[in-house]
Amino acid sequence: MNPLDCRNQRARPAPLRIMTYNVHRCVGADGRADPRRIAEVIGACRPDIVALQELDVGRYRTGGIDQAHAIAHSLGMSVHFNPALKVEEELYGDAILAALPMRLVKAGPLPGSVGFEPRGALWAAVEANGTEIQIINTHLGLPAYERIAQARSLLGQNWLGHPDCRDPVVLLGDFNARRRSVAYRMFTARLRDAQLMLHKQALRTFPARVPMLRIDHIFCSRSVDVLGVEVPRSQLVRTASDHLPLVMDFRIVEHQRTRVSAATETVLLSVAPSGQESVKS
């Protein structure tokens, strides 16, 4: 095999797929709570990693089901759940599911205020193609001042600014923030908006029946090579929740030139065209 081909294979690991999806307690447009329907939507997209928001666990209003584990079990994925809200034994919050090796790094609350729904974030490290990817799932508040405080917290030393939160990083979820908002601009000062890396006109996700707002986002660090972004819009998807899912295909790449041995360099130079001094990576 040509040594250059070997090097290109090392530089191009298998692509991955990640999804963020606000499932609205698994209650669809028909008013019916159905975790199996949500699992069907996710399964049709075939993601490796899933970030879910607005899950009920053991809540009377949705039949006492542990929605996080029910969906994960149906998909054959592992799961970590963070309850942003606790009412005695009833829980409500967000989860990360993965079909890859995953470990929980951190789960906890974000700044909030009296009278508004508590918010939180969940950080898991997922191993893929020999690389550990830092995944942070969140669901920010409705008032702008809350979102700014929550964005500041996520960008601080306990989350994205933590020494262990190294590139590659994917921050995703329901941010309740549009492109011109302060919170959105705070995140894009540090990370890249996956949709805008590929499209000038980004895809809207809310409300599901007639999407008018883009408030679900995927932000990523520099080594996350975005290959594609889509928003599924089948009849099932538009019925299952009040949000549409946002899906990203990506690959982790090295930005520094891949190192090769002196012997390999010699081979590469020997097969280069006459007069060519080096082979570009």
C-alpha positions in Angstrom: 0.0 0.0 0.0 1.2 3.5 -0.8 2.5 5.2 2.4 0.5 8.3 1.5 -2.7 6.2 1.5 -1.8 4.9 5.0 -1.4 8.4 6.2 -4.7 9.6 4.7 -6.5 6.7 6.4 -5.1 7.7 9.8 -6.1 11.3 9.2 -9.6 10.4 8.2 -11.3 8.3 10.9 -14.8 7.0 10.4 -17.6 9.6 10.4 -19.9 9.9 13.3 -23.5 11.2 13.8 -24.8 13.2 16.7 -28.3 14.5 17.4 -29.9 17.0 19.7 -33.7 16.6 20.3 -36.1 18.4 22.7 -38.7 15.6 23.2 -41.3 17.6 25.1 -41.8 14.9 27.8 -42.4 12.5 24.8 -45.8 14.2 24.4 -46.6 14.8 20.7 -48.8 17.1 18.7 -51.7 14.6 19.4 -51.3 15.1 23.1 -50.1 11.5 23.6 -47.0 10.6 25.7 -45.1 7.9 23.8 -41.4 7.2 24.4 -41.5 4.5 21.8 -42.4 7.0 19.1 -39.5 9.2 20.2 -37.2 6.1 20.0 -38.5 5.4 16.5 -37.6 9.0 15.4 -34.1 8.6 16.8 -33.6 5.1 15.5 -34.5 6.2 11.9 -31.7 8.8 12.1 -29.1 6.2 13.2 -27.1 8.5 15.5 -24.0 7.4 17.5 -24.7 10.1 20.2 -27.9 11.7 21.2 -28.6 14.7 23.5 -32.2 14.8 24.7 -34.0 17.6 26.6 -37.3 17.6 28.6 -37.5 14.1 29.7 -39.8 12.9 32.5 -38.6 10.2 34.9 -41.1 8.7 37.2 -43.6 11.5 36.8 -47.3 10.9 37.3 -48.3 13.2 34.4 -46.6 10.8 31.9 -47.4 7.5 33.4 -44.5 7.2 35.8 -42.2 5.9 33.1 -38.4 6.5 33.2 -38.3 8.0 29.7 -34.6 8.3 29.6 -33.9 4.6 30.2 -36.9 3.4 28.2 -35.7 5.2 25.1 -32.1 4.1 25.6 -33.1 0.5 26.2 -35.2 0.5 23.0 -32.2 1.8 21.0 -29.6 -0.4 22.7 -27.7 2.6 23.9 -26.1 3.6 27.2 -27.5 6.7 29.0 -26.7 9.3 31.6 -29.5 11.5 32.9 -29.4 14.8 34.8 -32.5 15.9 36.7 -32.8 19.7 36.4 -36.0 19.5 38.4 -36.9 17.3 41.4 -40.4 17.1 42.9 -40.1 14.4 45.6 -39.6 11.2 43.6 -40.4 12.8 40.3 -37.6 14.0 38.0 -37.4 16.1 34.8 -34.3 16.9 32.9 -31.9 16.0 30.1 -29.9 13.0 29.0 -27.0 11.9 26.8 -27.3 8.5 25.0 -24.5 6.8 23.1 -23.8 3.6 21.1 -20.2 4.1 21.9 -18.2 3.8 25.2 -19.2 6.7 27.4 -18.4 8.0 30.9 -20.1 10.7 32.9 -17.8 13.7 33.7 -20.2 16.2 35.3 -23.9 16.9 35.8 -25.3 19.8 37.6 -27.5 23.0 37.7 -27.1 26.2 35.9 -27.9 29.7 37.4 -31.6 30.5 37.5 -34.1 32.6 39.3 -37.2 32.2 41.3 -40.4 31.5 39.3 -38.7 30.0 36.3 -38.0 26.4 35.4 -34.6 25.1 36.8 -32.0 24.5 34.2 -29.0 22.2 34.1 -26.2 20.7 32.0 -24.7 17.3 31.5 -21.2 16.5 30.4 -20.1 13.1 29.1 -16.9 11.9 27.4 -17.5 9.6 24.5 -14.8 7.5 23.0 -14.7 7.1 19.2 -12.0 6.1 16.8 -9.4 6.2 19.6 -10.4 9.8 20.6 -12.4 11.0 23.6 -15.0 13.6 22.6 -16.4 16.0 25.2 -20.2 16.2 24.9 -22.1 18.8 26.8 -25.9 18.8 26.6 -28.0 21.7 28.0 -31.4 23.4 28.0 -31.3 27.1 28.7 -33.9 29.3 30.2 -36.5 31.6 28.6 -35.6 35.1 30.0 -32.6 36.6 28.2 -30.9 37.5 31.5 -31.1 33.9 32.6 -29.6 32.7 29.3 -26.7 35.1 29.6 -25.9 33.9 33.2 -26.2 30.3 32.1 -24.0 30.9 29.1 -21.4 32.6 31.3 -21.5 29.5 33.6 -21.1 27.1 30.7 -18.2 29.0 29.3 -16.5 29.2 32.7 -14.0 27.0 34.6 -16.6 24.4 35.6 -17.6 23.4 32.1 -16.1 24.5 28.8 -13.3 26.3 30.6 -12.3 23.3 32.6 -8.9 21.8 31.9 -10.4 18.4 31.1 -12.8 19.9 28.5 -10.3 19.7 25.7 -10.8 19.8 22.0 -12.7 18.0 20.5 -15.8 19.4 22.1 -19.5 19.4 21.1 -21.9 21.6 23.0 -25.5 21.1 22.0 -29.1 21.3 23.1 -32.1 23.6 23.3 -30.6 27.1 23.9 -33.9 29.1 23.5 -31.5 31.6 21.8 -31.6 33.0 18.3 -28.7 34.0 16.2 -28.7 37.7 17.2 -29.1 37.0 20.9 -26.3 37.8 23.4 -26.1 34.2 24.7 -25.7 32.8 21.2 -22.9 35.3 20.4 -21.2 34.3 23.7 -21.0 30.7 22.5 -19.9 31.5 19.0 -17.1 33.6 20.3 -15.6 30.3 21.6 -17.1 27.6 19.4 -18.4 27.3 15.8 -22.1 27.0 14.9 -22.2 23.7 13.0 -25.1 24.8 10.7 -23.4 28.0 9.6 -20.2 26.1 8.7 -22.1 24.5 5.8 -25.2 26.7 5.1 -25.7 30.4 4.9 -29.4 29.8 5.7 -29.6 27.6 8.8 -32.5 25.2 9.4 -35.3 26.0 11.9 -36.4 23.5 14.5 -39.4 25.0 16.4 -42.3 24.6 16.4 -42.3 21.2 14.8 -45.4 21.5 12.6 -44.4 24.9 11.1 -40.8 25.7 12.1 -40.2 29.4 12.5 -37.4 29.6 15.1 -33.8 28.3 15.2 -33.2 27.7 18.9 -31.7 24.2 18.9 -28.0 24.4 18.2 -24.8 22.3 17.8 -21.6 24.2 18.6 -18.2 22.5 18.1 -14.5 23.1 18.5 -11.9 23.3 15.8 -11.1 19.6 15.4 -14.7 18.7 14.7 -15.0 18.6 10.9 -18.7 19.0 10.1 -19.7 16.9 7.1 -23.4 17.5 7.1 -26.3 19.0 9.0 -30.0 18.1 8.6 -33.4 18.6 10.3 -35.6 15.6 9.7 -39.2 16.6 8.8 -41.2 13.4 8.2 -44.8 13.2 9.4 -43.7 11.1 12.4 -41.1 13.6 13.4 -43.5 16.5 13.1 -46.0 14.6 15.4 -43.7 13.1 18.0 -42.6 16.3 19.8 -43.0 20.1 19.5 -39.3 20.4 18.3 -37.6 18.9 15.3 -34.3 17.1 15.9 -31.1 18.6 14.7 -28.5 16.0 13.3 -24.9 16.5 12.5 -22.4 14.2 10.7 -18.8 14.9 11.6 -15.3 13.6 11.8 -12.5 14.4 14.2 -9.4 15.6 12.4 -5.9 16.7 13.5 -5.1 20.3 12.6 -1.4 19.8 13.0 0.4 18.0 10.1 0.5 14.3 10.7 4.0 13.2 11.8 5.7 10.5 9.8 8.9 8.8 10.3 12.1 9.8 8.4 11.9 6.5 6.5 8.4 7.2 5.4 9.3 10.7 4.4 12.1 9.2 2.2 9.6 6.9 0.5 7.1 9.8 -0.1 9.8 11.9 -1.6 11.0 9.1 -3.8 7.5 8.7 -5.3 6.9 12.4 -5.8 6.9 13.9 -9.3 10.2 15.2 -10.6 11.2 18.5 -9.1 8.7 18.2 -6.3 10.4 18.7 -2.9 7.7 17.6 -0.6 4.3 16.0 -0.4 1.5 18.0 1.1 -0.6 16.5 3.8 
